[in-house]
Amino acid sequence: MLSGQPIIILKDSVERTRGQEAQRSNIAAAKAIAAAVRTTLGPRGMDKMLVSSTGDVVITNDGATILHEMAVQHPGAKMVIEVAETQDDEVGDGTTTACILVGTLMEQAEQLLAKMVHPTVIANGYTMGMNRALEIVEENSIRVDPADRETLIRLADTSMTGKSIEQVKEKLNGIVVDAVMTVAEKKNGEIVVDRDDIMIKKQKGDSIDDAALIRGCVIDKKRASDAMPKKIANAKVALVAQPLEITKTQVKAKIRINTADQLSAFGTQEREALRQLADRVVASGANVLLCQKGISDPVQYYLAKAGVMAIQDVNEKDMKYAARALSAKIVNKVSDLTPDDLGNAALVQEADDAELVTFSGCDNPKAITVLLRGSTDYLLDELERAVVDGTSVVADAMEDGTYVVGGGAVEVELSLRLREYAASVGGRVQLAIDAFAEAFEAIPLTLAENSGFNPLDKLVDLRTAHAKGGRYMGLNVFSGEVVDMLDAGVIEPARVKRQAIQSAAETAILLIRVDDMMITQSKPPAAPKA
């Protein structure tokens, strides 16, 4: 108040929430998001059916996909979803784990706030707990040789277990590992994997058992003309960005033809120009042509006559991918084409039952293609998600050279070691570190619950096993026994665990410190004046 008049700071469209109410709102939002994906965790987790406003249906237990499809409005919930998206972008797996950790950390913070522990103290304890947890993960990491195909297959197997395509995972495991090992490069003494060098193509109508690894590329097109060969062995492939047709002039122009001889000469000259385009392709030694633009009918005729298979209107992304897969160079003009620009493929073949041309058997390809087949779009989408997850975890392990065991073993070990660390810290921060330690137990509890076992009983068994020094002991979700996860082959990249801990802790710390939310509401359009 100033002289009895109110001072208005915020507009009417701003909704403000303060103090404990703001904290409770963010905590409730984080817990709700975690609860939404909690039942999908583990090999025996359930699936979610998501239906969009347009009627599109997605059935999956992939945490990133579920959260991406969810339409949320709460800013705190959006931040938790961003954690999952970041986890998916950075490491490709562990999105559900990260979300459950955020929700549990917020739930633990709620209990500490009720005990009058200041949010800054909680945030400080969580930061200390996160740093110590990352050290413990590093201490429990196991080295892996990038050439150890057997271990890499076990990593891919763990990632794919529990998805609806599990019946073909044994075949997909080998495909995924071979794909990553093929495109992996050594730079400055380190393994580097560009995930964009692995292209996934989907073809509807066949059995999912027919998935294949193509050492080359696949173009979703047909031959430009049926007169062209359908199959070419020992292919020499030219990639041209220029249209093989008569293009319009850059400026407006008119050609005046007065006699029949002039018309005939004009037509002859045009045909000759088009024939020269085809002759230049043939002269380079190419027997397959990928053109980013269109190919005119006369050029198609001349190419077919010379036994060249041509594909027109190939998009720029596929052109660049083909260049890496075939070790070819994209030329802007046909006149610039030389034998050194051509790519090589042992076989180029058009599919009989689909618009698909396969380039296979490339020498030392820098990019390869995983061809997936399935009877429905839902199955194909789930296959694609499984392959993306599998390639990501194998790439993570090859780049870092480390992995950890699964089955909740790492989380129980973290909880045990963090409690020991908390006891060495004085003050109220100890309470926050203890709460941070307890949050990790949500993972084995959820695994047991989703598998139909008593969560508390299994948690007690896991604690006992780890207290006796069994740091690799985890829950076998199929038998309910506590077993050595390393012997069982349940492993995952250490990077997945590190990223989940770091992103979950940082997001929880950010949300805990919020005590004032100002949300601007969009105003409805003003009613027209009479």
N, C-alpha and C positions, 0 to 999 in steps of 0.2 A: 504493500500500500504506500502511496505517496500523495499526501494531501487528500486522503480519502478515496483516491482513484486506483483501481487495480492495474498492475503492470502486466500486460499480456506478452509472454515470451514466445510461446509455441502457437502454431496455427491450430485451428479447430480440427484439422484433419490428422493431427498427430496424437496417437494413443500412447500414453506413458505408463510404464509399470516400474515400480521402485522396490528397493530393499529385498526383504525375504520373498516377497511375491515374485519378483523377477528371477531370483535364484531357484525358487520352486518350479517356475515355468520352464526354465532351461533344463532342470533335472528331469522333470516329467517328460519333456520332449525327447531327451537322449535315451531315457529308459524305454519309451514307446518304440523308437526306431530299433533299439537292440532287441526288444521283445518280438518285433515283426520278423526278424531274420534268425532268431535264436534256434528255432526248431529245425532249421536247415543244416546246422553244423554237424559235421561228421559223415562217415560212410552210410549211416542209417538214418540220416536226416530226412525230413519230409520236403516235398516240392510245394511251390506256390503257383497259383494260377492268377495271372494279371491280365485284365481286360481293359483296353484303352477306350476312349470315348468314341473312336471310329469302329470299335468292334474287334480290333486285332487282339489275338490271344497269345500270351507267352506263358509256357509252363517250364519252370526251372527251379533249381535250388542254389543257383549261383548268386551269392550275396550282392555283387556289383550290379547284376542285371535287375534284380528285384528292386533295389534302392533307386536305380536309374529310372525305372518305370513308375515309381511312386510319385504322386503329385502332392508335395507337402508345402505348407505355407509358413510354418513356424521357423524363425531364423535359426534357433538352436538346432532344430531337426535338420535344417539345410546344411549346417556345419558338420553334423555327424555323417550325412550322406557324402559330403565333400571328402571326409576321411576315407570312405570306401572307394570313391572315385580315384583319389590320389593313390591309394594302395593298389588299385587295379592298374593304373597307368604306370606306376613305378616298378612293381614286381609281378603283377598279373595274378596274384593269388592271396589268400588270407583276408579277404574283405569282411567275411562274416566274423572272424576272430577279432578284427580291429573294432567293429561296431559293438560287439558284446563287451569288449574291454572298456570302451567309452561309456556305455550304459552302466556298467558295474562300478567304474570309478566315480561316476556322478552319484550313484546310489550310496556308495561309501561316504562321499562328501556330504550327502544329505544327513547321514547319521552324525558326522562330526560337527556339522553346523548346529544340529540339535543339542550338542554338548557344549555349545558356545565356543567352539574353536574358530578362530578368525579365518576368513577365506584366504588371506595372504599366507598364513601359516600352512594351510592345506596345500596351497599352490607350491610353496617352498618344499614341503615334504614330498609332494608328487614329483617335483623336479629332481630331488636327490634320489628318490626311488627309481625314476626312469634311468638316470645315469648309471646307478649301480646295476640295474636290470640288464642294460646293454652290455656291461662288463661281464656279467654272469653268462649271458648268451654267448659271448665271444669265448669265454673259458670252456663252455660245453660244446663248442663247434668242433666238427670233425672234418679233416681235410679230404678232398676228393680230387682225383686226377681227371683233367678235362677229357682224357681219352678212355676213361673207365666207363665203357658203354653199359655194363651190367648195373652199376650204381645209378647211372643216369636214368636207366629204364625204371628202376625202383622209385626214383623221384617222380617221374612222370606218372607212374602207377598210383602213387599216393594221391597225387593231384586229381586224377580222374576217377578214383574210387568213390562210389556213392552217387554218381551221375546216372541218368537214365540210359546212357549208352554203354553201361558197364560190360555188356556181353561182348563187345568188340574192343575193349580197352587193351587186350594183349597185343592185338595187331596195331592199334593206334600208338601204343607206347613205343614200339620199334620205329614207326614212321616218324613220330615226333622227334625222337632222339637223333635219328639219321638226318632229319631235316636241319636241326640245329647244328650238328657236327659238320654238315656240309657247308653251311654259310658262315661258320665261325672263322674269324681272322685273327692273326696275331699281330698286334701293333705295340711297339715299344716294350716288348716282352710280356704283354698282357693279352688275354683272350677277350675279344670284343665281338658281340653278336648284335647285328642290326635286325630287329624283329620284322622290319618292313621287307627284308629280303625273303621272307617266307610268305608266299601268297596262298590264300585259301580259296578254292573254287568249289562251288556246290552244284551238284547235278541231281535233279529230282527224277525219281522213277525206278532206280535200281536198289539193290540190297545194300544195307550199311556195311556188309562184309566186303564190299567191292572198293573200299577206300584205298587210294594208291598214292605213292610218292613219285612225282614226276621230276626227274632231273632236268628241268627245263621250265617251260611255261605253257599255259593253256589260254587260248584266246576264245572269247565267247562270240565267235563269228563263223560264217560259212565261207566257202570259196566265192570269189566274185562272179564266177561263171561255172556252170555245170560242165562245160567243155574242158575245163582245166583238170589236171590229174588230182585224184583224191588222196593219193599216198605217194610220198617221195622219200627214198632212202638217201643217206649221205647228203643231207640238204645243205645248201649254201644260201643263207637268208639275208636279204637286203631290207633295210629299214629306211623308208623315205618319208619325209614330212611334207613334200610338195605334192599337190594334186596332179594326177596324170590325166589331165584334160585341158581343153582350151579355156583359159580363164578370161574373164571380162577385163577390159582396159580400165585403168585407174581414172581416166577422164572420159567424159561423154564424147563419143565419136560416131560418125556415120560412114558406111562404105557404099559408094554409088556404083552399081553394076548396070551397064547399059546393054551388053550383048551376051549371047549364050556362051561365047568363048570365054568371056570374063568370069561367068558363073562357074564354068567347068574348071577354069584355072584356079579359082578361089577354093573350090571343093578339093581339087587335087592337092593344093598347097596345105590345106588343113589336115587331110589324111596323111600327108607326108610328115608333117610336124608331129602328129600322134604316133606314127610308125617309128619315128626316131626316138621318141620317149621309151617305147617298148624295146627297141634295139639296144639302147644304152643299158637297160636293165640286164638284157641277155648277154651283152658284151662284157659285163662285169663278172660273169660266171655264176650269177645267182639263178637258182631254180625255184626259189620261194621268195615272195615279195610281201612285206607288210607296209601298207600305205596309210598314213594318218588321215589323209583326205580321200576324195572320191577318185575312181578310175573310170574313164569313159568307155563306152562299148567298143569302139575300134581298138583301143589299147588292150582291153580284155581279150579281144579276138586275136591280136598279134601275140600276146603273152601265152594264150592257150595253145596257139599254133606252135610256139617254141617250147611247149611242155613246161611252162612255169605256172606254179600255183600262186595266186595272188589273193590277198585279203584286204578289203578296203574299209575306210572309216574306223580304223582302230584308234581307240581313245589314247590320249597322251600318257596316262598312267600305265596302260598296258604296253605302250611302245617303250617307255623307259625301263619297265620291268623286263621285257623281252631282250632289250639291249644288254642288261646285266646277266640274264640267264644264258644268252647265246654268245656272249663276249663279242657283241657287234657294236657298230657305231651308227647313230641316226644321222643321216645326211639331209640337208635342207633341199638340195636340188639333185635331180637324177644325173645331171651332167658332172656332178662332183663324185659320183659313186665309183669306187675302186675295189679291186679284190680284197684289199686289206680291211675294208669297212664291213665285210660280210661276216655273219655269224655262222656257227656250225651246229647241226643237230643230226644225230644218227637216224632219226625217223620223224617225219612230219605227216600227220594223218588226221583226216576229218572223221568225226564220229558218225556212225550210221543213224543213230536215233536221237541226235541232239545237235544244236548249233554250237559246235565245239571243235576246235582244231588243237591238237596236242603236239608240242615240240618236245621230244624226249631224247635221252642219250647224249646230252651236251657234255663236252669236255670241260672239266673244272668250272662248273657253273657258279656264278656269284649270287645267284638267286634261284630258288626252286619253288615248286608248287605242290601243295597237298590237295588232291582231288577227293572230295567227299561225295558220297552218294547216299540217298535215303528216300523212303517212300512218301514222306510228308515234309512240309516246310518246318513244322515244329521239331521234328527229329533232326533235320539238317541244321537248324539253328543251335540245338543242344550239342550236336556233334562239333560244330564250329567253336562253341564256347569251350568245350573240353579240349580241343586241339590248341586253342589260344592259351588256356591255362597251362597245358602241358609244355608247350614251347617256351612259355615265360619262365616256368620254374627250372627247366633244364638250362636255359640261357643264364638265369641267375646263378645257378650252381657252377656253371662253367666259368663265368666271369669272376666270381668271388673265390671259387675253389673251396667253399665250405658248405656244410649242411648240418642240421640238427635232427634229433629224433622227434616223432610225433606222438599221437595218442595221449596228449596231456602231460607227457613226461617233463618237458621243458617248463611248463607252467607250474607244476608241483615243485620242481627244483627251485624255480625262481621264488615261489612263495616261501619255501623253507629258508633259503639263503637271505632273502630280504628281511625276514623276521629277525634273523641273527644280526643283520646289519642295523636294524632299527633299535635293537637293545643297546647298541654302542653309541647311539645318538641321544643326547639329553633334550629336555624340554618337550613342549607340545608337538614339535615336529615329529617326534617318535610315533605319536598317534597316527599322523598322516602317512608315514612310511609303512606302519603296520596295516593301515587301510589299503594302501597301494599293493602290499603283498597279498592281502586277502582277495583282492580283485582278480588275481590270476587264477584262483581256484574256481572261478565261474566257468572256465573252459572245460576242465575234467568233469565238473558237475553237470554241465550241459551235454557233454558227450555221453555220460552214463544215462542221463534222463532220456535223451533221444534214442538210446539203444534199448530202453525198456528195463534198465537195472535201477536199483536203489542208489540214488546219487550219494547220500551220506555214507553208506557202507563202502562204496567204491573209493570215495575220497579218503576215508580212514585207512583203507588198504594201501592206497598210493602213498599217503603220508608215512605209513610204517615202513614201506619198501624203501623210500628215499632216506628216511632217518637211519636206515641200516647201510646206507652207502650206494644204493642202487639208483644212480642218477639217470639211467636210461629206461627205468621201469615205467610203463604206461599201461593204459587200459585197452585190452583187446575188446573192441565193441561188439564182436560177434559171439565170443564165448563168455565175456564178463570177467575174465581172469586178468590179473596184473602180470604182465610179461615184459621181457626185454625187447623194446621196440627196435633196437638196432638189429637184433637177430631176426625179428619178424619182418624187417625190411620196410618199416613205416618211417619214412624220412622226408624232410622238406628242406629247402634252402634256408640258410641262416638269415639271408637278406629279408625273406618274408617275415620272419619273426621280429627282426630288428625294426623293420618299417612299421609293423603293426603296433609294437610297444611305443615307438616314438610318436607316431601320428596320433594314437589314442590318448597318450598322456598329455601331449601338447594341446590337443583340442579340449580335453577335460580341464586343464589348467586355465585355458582361455575363458571357458564358460563359467567356471567357479568364481572368477574375479568380476563378473558382471553383476552390478547391483542396480542398474538403471537401463531400461529398454524404452526407446522412443521409436515407434513404428508409424510411419506416414501412410495413412490410408488414402487410396485413390478416391477422389470425389466423383459422385455421379454427375452426369452432364446436366447443366442447368435447364430447367423447363423453359420452352419458348414463351416469350411475352405475347400476351393477347393483343 
